[in-house]
């Protein structure tokens, strides 16, 4: 049996998981390939073969100019070479906090809207008529703010599979606990993981990077 699936990717959460796990060599990630690989593993416990028809990648532009340029090149690469990827952008908000010792106020930035965009996209997909919607949602994040969206999607008959980025364990707790026992996570050390290239164009020359695109169910 084949079931339609959609992948919803928290781009910043995935990036920071790769960074915290010292896996930045995989940051040029073929998100289409990752979704297919994870779907292949997630389908087994569900008793279906998953056909990923949508990949929604939610992120926010970073503040640092150099990092923002690299991020923009990567997002362009996704748009050019990953046919199913839909990019949804949030924002960063300037805030200040007061030092508890000296009282000085320090400015910092916080990412906004990524989790909201993920939740909205999940609900829009779940609201489609049966036969025209993805019956399985692959949610790549460890952000427990997405729990209400997970519960709402499941209340409409959608199977939600939470997938933990590297160095992110919470999705195997609260989020994965709401997905019927299937807990895939992204692990480049798994011998069954594949690789997939993504090509990023900087306007002058192409960059061909090898990227991890695998996962497994435990």
C-alpha positions as CSV (number, residue, x, y, z in Angstrom):
1,X,0.0,0.0,0.0
2,X,1.3,3.5,-0.9
3,X,0.4,6.5,1.2
4,X,1.1,10.1,0.4
5,X,3.5,11.9,2.8
6,X,4.6,15.4,3.4
7,X,7.8,16.4,5.2
8,X,7.9,19.5,7.4
9,X,11.5,20.6,8.2
10,X,12.6,23.0,10.9
11,X,15.6,24.3,9.1
12,X,17.3,26.1,11.9
13,X,16.7,23.3,14.4
14,X,18.2,20.8,11.9
15,X,21.2,23.1,11.2
16,X,21.9,23.7,14.9
17,X,21.6,19.9,15.6
18,X,24.2,19.3,12.9
19,X,26.4,22.0,14.4
20,X,26.1,20.8,18.0
21,X,27.0,17.2,16.8
22,X,30.1,18.5,15.0
23,X,28.5,17.5,11.7
24,X,28.7,20.7,9.7
25,X,30.3,18.8,6.8
26,X,26.7,17.8,6.2
27,X,25.2,21.3,6.2
28,X,24.8,21.3,2.4
29,X,21.9,18.9,2.8
30,X,19.7,17.6,0.0
31,X,16.4,18.0,1.8
32,X,14.5,16.1,-0.9
33,X,16.8,13.2,-0.6
34,X,16.7,13.3,3.2
35,X,12.9,13.2,3.1
36,X,12.8,10.2,0.8
37,X,15.3,8.3,3.0
38,X,13.4,9.0,6.2
39,X,10.1,8.1,4.5
40,X,11.5,4.8,3.4
41,X,12.4,4.0,7.0
42,X,9.2,5.4,8.6
43,X,6.9,3.5,6.2
44,X,7.9,0.1,7.5
45,X,6.5,0.4,11.0
46,X,3.4,2.0,9.6
47,X,2.9,-0.9,7.1
48,X,2.9,1.4,4.1
49,X,5.2,2.7,1.4
50,X,5.4,6.5,1.7
51,X,5.4,8.7,-1.4
52,X,6.7,12.2,-0.3
53,X,4.8,14.8,-2.4
54,X,5.7,17.9,-0.5
55,X,8.8,19.1,1.5
56,X,8.2,22.3,3.4
57,X,11.4,23.9,4.7
58,X,10.9,26.6,7.4
59,X,13.7,28.9,8.4
60,X,14.6,32.5,9.2
61,X,17.3,34.7,7.8
62,X,20.3,34.9,10.1
63,X,21.7,38.3,11.1
64,X,25.4,37.9,10.4
65,X,26.1,39.1,6.9
66,X,28.5,36.3,6.0
67,X,26.3,33.6,7.4
68,X,23.3,35.2,5.7
69,X,25.1,35.1,2.3
70,X,25.9,31.4,2.8
71,X,22.3,30.7,3.9
72,X,21.0,32.4,0.8
73,X,23.2,30.4,-1.5
74,X,22.0,27.2,0.2
75,X,18.3,28.2,-0.1
76,X,18.8,29.1,-3.8
77,X,20.4,25.6,-4.2
78,X,17.3,24.0,-2.7
79,X,15.0,25.9,-4.9
80,X,17.0,25.1,-8.0
81,X,17.7,21.4,-7.4
82,X,15.1,20.1,-5.0
83,X,11.9,20.1,-7.0
84,X,9.5,19.4,-4.1
85,X,11.0,21.9,-1.6
86,X,8.8,24.9,-0.6
87,X,10.7,27.5,1.5
88,X,8.8,29.4,4.2
89,X,10.7,32.3,5.9
90,X,10.3,33.7,9.4
91,X,12.1,36.6,11.0
92,X,14.5,37.5,13.7
93,X,13.4,39.9,16.5
94,X,15.7,42.3,18.4
95,X,15.4,42.0,22.1
96,X,17.4,43.1,25.2
97,X,18.1,41.4,28.5
98,X,19.5,42.8,31.7
99,X,22.6,41.4,33.4
100,X,21.7,40.2,36.9
101,X,25.1,41.3,38.3
102,X,25.7,44.7,36.8
103,X,22.4,45.8,35.4
104,X,23.8,46.4,31.9
105,X,21.4,45.7,29.1
106,X,22.6,43.5,26.3
107,X,21.0,43.2,22.9
108,X,20.3,39.8,21.3
109,X,18.2,38.4,18.5
110,X,15.6,35.6,18.7
111,X,14.1,33.6,15.9
112,X,10.4,34.1,15.3
113,X,7.7,32.4,13.3
114,X,9.5,29.2,12.2
115,X,7.4,27.0,14.5
116,X,4.3,29.0,13.6
117,X,5.0,28.5,9.9
118,X,5.5,24.7,10.5
119,X,2.2,24.5,12.4
120,X,0.3,26.5,9.8
121,X,1.6,24.3,6.9
122,X,0.7,21.1,8.8
123,X,-2.8,22.3,9.4
124,X,-3.3,23.5,5.8
125,X,-2.2,20.1,4.6
126,X,-4.4,18.3,7.1
127,X,-7.5,20.4,6.1
128,X,-7.3,19.2,2.5
129,X,-10.0,16.7,1.4
130,X,-9.1,13.0,1.9
131,X,-7.5,11.7,-1.2
132,X,-5.9,15.1,-1.9
133,X,-3.8,15.4,1.3
134,X,-0.8,13.8,2.8
135,X,-1.9,11.1,5.2
136,X,1.5,11.0,6.9
137,X,3.4,14.0,8.1
138,X,7.2,13.7,8.7
139,X,8.1,16.4,11.2
140,X,11.8,17.1,11.4
141,X,12.3,19.1,14.6
142,X,12.7,18.7,18.4
143,X,10.6,21.8,19.1
144,X,7.9,20.8,21.6
145,X,6.0,23.9,20.7
146,X,4.8,21.8,17.8
147,X,2.9,19.4,20.1
148,X,-0.5,21.2,19.6
149,X,-0.1,21.0,15.8
150,X,0.8,17.3,16.1
151,X,-2.3,16.6,18.2
152,X,-4.5,18.6,15.9
153,X,-3.2,16.8,12.8
154,X,-3.7,13.4,14.4
155,X,-7.3,14.4,15.4
156,X,-8.0,14.7,11.7
157,X,-6.7,11.2,11.0
158,X,-3.1,12.2,10.0
159,X,-0.2,10.0,11.2
160,X,2.6,12.2,12.4
161,X,6.1,10.9,12.7
162,X,8.5,13.1,14.7
163,X,12.1,12.9,13.6
164,X,15.0,14.1,15.8
165,X,17.8,16.1,14.2
166,X,21.3,15.1,15.4
167,X,22.1,16.1,19.0
168,X,18.4,16.7,19.6
169,X,16.8,14.2,22.0
170,X,13.5,15.9,23.0
171,X,11.7,14.7,19.9
172,X,12.3,11.2,21.0
173,X,10.4,12.1,24.2
174,X,7.4,14.4,24.1
175,X,7.1,14.7,20.3
176,X,7.9,11.1,19.5
177,X,5.6,9.9,22.3
178,X,2.7,11.2,20.2
179,X,3.6,9.4,17.0
180,X,2.5,5.9,17.7
181,X,5.9,4.5,18.7
182,X,7.8,5.2,15.5
183,X,10.9,7.3,16.4
184,X,13.1,7.9,13.4
185,X,16.1,10.1,13.9
186,X,18.9,11.4,11.7
187,X,22.1,9.6,12.4
188,X,25.1,9.8,10.1
189,X,26.9,7.0,12.0
190,X,24.3,4.5,11.0
191,X,25.8,2.1,8.4
192,X,22.6,2.2,6.4
193,X,22.6,5.9,5.8
194,X,23.0,7.2,2.2
195,X,24.4,10.4,0.8
196,X,23.0,12.8,-1.7
197,X,24.5,15.8,-3.5
198,X,23.1,19.3,-3.6
199,X,24.6,21.9,-6.0
200,X,24.7,25.5,-4.8
201,X,25.2,28.3,-7.3
202,X,26.9,31.5,-6.2
203,X,26.2,33.2,-9.5
204,X,29.6,32.5,-10.9
205,X,30.4,28.8,-10.3
206,X,28.7,25.8,-8.9
207,X,29.5,24.2,-5.6
208,X,29.0,20.4,-5.5
209,X,28.7,19.2,-1.9
210,X,28.1,15.8,-0.5
211,X,25.3,15.8,2.1
212,X,23.9,13.3,4.5
213,X,20.4,12.2,3.7
214,X,19.5,9.2,6.0
215,X,17.7,8.1,9.1
216,X,16.2,5.0,10.7
217,X,13.4,3.9,12.9
218,X,14.1,2.5,16.4
